Amino acid sequence: MKKRPNKIALAARDEPELARQFLEVIHSPTVRPVPHRKQQDNKIMYRFNTSLEQIIATSAPLSRDEIYEALKGDHSFDTGSCSESCEVFNDD
């Protein structure tokens, strides 16, 4: 959930079946709403108040290589860039 939209877009592009399955899960009537959330839409769960559908739609005009190059350009794959979740290592 803490990934940048381009990383989520790339994952959805590389694993469309998993993205489809996740969409089914989050749209299931068995998902209980979170009443204290500021957003009324519980599907909005990513950075910049976006949903998986919005990320997929926004990245649709781009090729996989364009999404990948954008990630490389912002150093999202560099070691030590918090490309993976790193809050467990935070001393705060």
C-alpha positions in Angstrom: 0.0 0.0 0.0 2.9 2.3 0.6 4.3 1.9 -3.0 4.3 4.7 -5.5 1.7 4.6 -8.2 4.2 3.6 -10.9 5.4 0.6 -8.9 1.8 -0.5 -8.5 1.0 0.1 -12.2 4.0 -2.0 -13.2 2.9 -4.8 -10.8 -0.6 -4.7 -12.3 0.8 -4.7 -15.8 3.2 -7.7 -15.1 0.6 -9.7 -13.2 -2.8 -8.8 -14.6 -4.5 -11.9 -13.2 -3.4 -11.1 -9.7 -4.6 -7.5 -10.2 -8.0 -8.8 -11.4 -8.2 -11.1 -8.4 -7.3 -8.3 -6.0 -10.0 -6.0 -7.6 -12.5 -8.8 -7.0 -11.5 -9.0 -3.3 -11.7 -5.3 -2.6 -15.1 -5.0 -4.4 -16.5 -7.9 -2.5 -19.6 -7.2 -0.5 -17.9 -9.0 2.4 -15.3 -6.1 2.7 -16.5 -4.0 5.7 -16.2 -0.3 5.4 -13.9 1.7 7.7 -16.1 4.4 9.1 -13.4 6.6 10.5 -11.6 7.1 7.1 -11.6 10.5 5.6 -12.4 9.1 2.2 -15.9 7.9 1.6 -14.6 5.4 -0.9 -12.8 2.5 0.8 -11.3 1.5 -2.5 -9.0 4.5 -2.2 -6.0 3.0 -0.5 -2.8 4.1 -2.2 -0.6 7.2 -2.1 -2.1 10.4 -3.5 -5.6 9.3 -2.6 -5.8 6.8 -5.5 -7.5 3.5 -6.1 -6.1 0.5 -8.0 -8.6 1.3 -10.8 -7.3 4.8 -11.1 -3.7 3.7 -11.2 -4.4 1.1 -13.9 -6.4 3.7 -15.9 -3.8 6.4 -15.6 -1.0 4.0 -16.7 -3.0 2.4 -19.5 -1.7 4.7 -22.3 1.9 4.0 -21.2 3.9 0.9 -22.3 5.4 -1.4 -19.7 8.8 -0.1 -20.7 7.7 3.5 -20.1 6.5 2.7 -16.6 9.7 0.8 -15.8 11.9 3.6 -17.1 10.0 6.1 -14.9 10.7 3.9 -11.9 14.4 3.6 -12.8 14.5 7.4 -13.3 13.3 8.1 -9.8 15.7 5.5 -8.4 12.9 3.3 -7.0 14.9 0.2 -7.5 18.1 1.4 -5.8 19.2 -0.3 -2.7 18.6 1.8 0.4 15.9 3.9 -1.4 13.1 2.4 0.7 12.1 0.6 -2.5 10.7 -2.0 0.0 9.0 -1.0 3.1 11.6 0.1 5.7 9.6 1.5 8.6 10.6 -1.6 10.8 14.2 -0.2 10.6 13.2 3.2 11.8 14.4 4.2 15.3 11.6 6.7 15.9 
